[in-house]
Amino acid sequence: MYDVGCGPGGLLAYLAAQGVPIAGACDAYLEGLALARRRLDVPFAQVDNDGPPPLAPGQKMLGMFDVLEHLDDDERTLQWAAGILEPGGILVATVPAHPFLFDEADILAFHRRRYRRRELDDRLRRAGFEVRLLTHFMAPLVPMLILSRSIGRLLRGRSFATHRRTELGVVPVLNSVLRGILALERRALRLVRPPFGTSLLAVAARAKER
């Protein structure tokens, strides 16, 4: 798998530990790439935010984890992905879900949008993909996120900005609790597809006839 937009490489290292072969990765930010290089010994490249990575056609698998929401033209990027994958090649992507949750916290994270399930499905199919799996995940976090966003909308001025930066932070104890809850959800996803979640996961194959 080649990871487009690897960030600091935390997810990439996890996937490698689970046995996923990693061919390489790229990102626009040198700080993230420096951290990723400490975690994994694969080829890394810096790319321009406005242009696709210099990959040759015939790729077997691409990962785009929390990437599409940062791009002005996400449909063009999906078309590019379909173009460099071999017929039947796989794209695995995650994006934030539910446009009604979009607010200043997304702006701080440089998000352009959040996605509806049907919207992402349509964009993948228009780009030349056959959608194999499309599901929400992180459903247990939705009530917490709604509460956090509701409180944030009541705040103004400096306290408002401070609240938003706090939302993007990591609280170790809370993180451990949520990790346990999401581990249970991961098992449940083998049996059911939740109707909501803070994110969407898509697994799509390039159509063999384009």
N, C-alpha and C positions, 0 to 999 in steps of 0.2 A: 504494500500500500504506500502511496505517496500522499503525504499530508499537506494540504494547502492551507496556510494560516495556522502554523503550529503553536504560536505564542511561546511561552516558556517551556513547553514540552512535557508538562505533567501528564496529560492524557496520552500523549505519544508513548511515554515511558511505560504507562500502565498497559497499553495495548501490546507493546513489545513483550512485557512480562507475562501476558496472557497467551503468548505464542503467535501473535499477528506479525508476519514478516514486514519489516519497514524498509522501503527502498530509499527513502529520503524525505525531506520536508523543506518548507520555505515559509518565510514571514517577512513583513515589511519593516519590522523593528529590530534593530541590532541588539537591544537590551534583552528582548525575549530570546533571540537566537543564541546569545551567549549562555543563558541559563539552560536552554535546550541541549546545547553541546555538552554540558556537564552531565546531563542525564542519559544521553544516548550517543553512541558512536556510529552515526550514519551521515551521509552527505547533507549539508544544510546550505540554503541559498537565501540571500536577501532579494526581495522583489519589490517593484514599485506598486503602490496601492492602486494606480490607475491602469495597470497592465497585467496580463496573465503570466504565470511562471513559464520559463523557457523549457517546456516539456515536449518531447517528441510524441507523435501519435503512436497508438498501440499499447497504452497503459492498461494494466489489468484492473487496478482499483485505485480510486481517489478518496481521500477523506477531506471533508470540509466541515469542521466542527465549530459552530458559532462564527461563521464567516459571512454568509450571504446577507445577514442583516446589516452588515457594515458597508455594503456596496450600494452605490447609486443605481447601477444597472445590474441587478442580480440575474435577470433573464439572459443577458449576454454572457455572463459567467457560466451559467448552466449550459448554454449552447457550446461554449468553448470546452467545457468538461466532456460533453457528449462527443465532441469532435476529436478529442485526443484519446478517449478510451477505445479499446478494441471492441468489436461487436460482441455484445454480451458482457462487457466490462462493467464493473460495479462502482457506483457512487454511494458513499455513506455520508449523510449530512445531518447536522442538528441546527435548529434555529429556535429563537424564543417564540412562544405562542401567545395568542389572544391580544389583538390590537387594543382592546379596552384597558389593558394593563400598561400600555405605553405612556410614560411620563418622563419627568426630568431625570430619573435614575437611568433610563435608557439613553437619554441625551448625554449624560456624563460618561456612559460606556460607549459613546459614538455609534449607537444603533440608528439606522435609518427607519426601521419598521419592526413590527412583530407580525407573525403570520397566522392566518386561519388555516386549518387543515386542508380544506378544499382549495384554497388559494395556492398553497405549496404543491399540491397534487397537480393542479392545472399547469403550473409553471414547469414542473418537471416533464410532463407529457408534451408540452409545446416545444421543449428543448430537444426532444427525441429520446426520452427515457420511458421504460416500462417500470411502473412503480411496483415493487415487490412487497414493501412494508412501509406503512406510514402510520405512526402512532404518537399520541401524547405520552409524556412521561414526567416525572417529578410532580405527580398529582398531589401528594401530601403537602407540598409547599404553597399551593395556590391560596388557601385561606390566610396563611401568614403573609403572603405577598400582597394580597388585597388589603389586609389590615395595615401593613406597613405603608402602602401607597396612600391609603385613606388618611392616615395620620400626617404623612408628608404634605398632602394637599391643604391641610389646615394650618401649616406652618408658613411663615413668611420671613423674608430677609435672610440674615446670616444664619439663624437657627435652621432655616429651611435647607440651605446649602450643606450645613453640617450634618443634618439628618440624611441627606442623600449620600454623602461620602461614607457615613457610617453604614448605610445599607450595603455598600459595595465592599465593606471590610469583612474580615474573617474573625469569628469568635470561636476559639478552640473547643470549649465545652459544648456549645450549641452545635458546632460542626460535627462533633462525635455523635450526638444524639440523632441529628438529621441523617448522618451516614448510616446508622442502624435502621432508621425508618425506610430509607431509600433502598437498602439491601432487601428488605421485605418486598418492596414494590418491584424490584428487579425479578424476584421469583414469580410474583403474580403476573408479570407481563408475559410470561410463557403461556399463560392460560387465557388472559383477558386483555382487551384493549381499552384503557380508560378513556372516557369522553372528554377529559380535560387534563391539563398539566401545564407547568410553566414553560415547557419546551416541547418541540416536535422532533422525532427521529424519522428519517427517511432512508430507505435502502432501495436503490433504483438501478436497473440495468440498461445500458445503452441498447436501443433497439437494433436488431441485427440487420434490418434494412432501413437505411436513412436516405 
